[in-house]
Amino acid sequence: MFAKGQNVQQEFGNQVMTVIGFEPDLIENVITQWEDEEGTIVTGKFMESQLQLVDE
């Protein structure tokens, strides 16, 4: 289980995202946020099994 504020990324991706919340009743329950190359803040939802913790 991840915690709010942790940095994660998809297994085969390179985009580092920050965990901002959870929706426990849904399959895609980890809510993440990141800034794209144009400076736009993007929010996404993923299954926990799709993500891995980023070592910093």
GILINKA-V510217 format. One record per backbone hydrogen bond with DSSP energy under -0.5 kcal/mol. CO is the residue of the C=O (numbers start at 1). NH is the residue of the N-H. If there is no record, write none. Layout:
BEGIN
CO:NH / CO:NH
END
This chain:
BEGIN
3:6 / 6:19 / 7:54 / 8:17 / 9:52 / 10:13 / 14:16 / 17:8 / 18:33 / 19:5 / 21:31 / 23:26 / 27:29 / 29:23 / 29:31 / 30:32 / 30:46 / 31:20 / 31:21 / 32:44 / 33:18 / 34:36 / 34:42 / 36:39 / 40:36 / 40:42 / 42:34 / 44:32 / 46:30 / 47:50 / 48:51 / 50:11 / 52:9 / 53:55
END
